[in-house]
């Protein structure tokens, strides 16, 4: 048994081990995929519902608050303008 025979034996054993490892990894990947698909579908449903809640909140809460804030800011600016006009007349 010379060195080339041992080299060939190592190559064959390494090939068998690598093939077995690849098969095991593929089986694990398939099992993991089957477990993750329902989770991804559920996550998509939850994301859709959260999007609906955000849209509803935007329409029903944030828009009126922004309108009220804009109106209040306009009133304050109007009062400030009128106050500045009367202050100029006094001087």
Long-range contacts (C-beta under 8 A, 24 or more apart in sequence): none
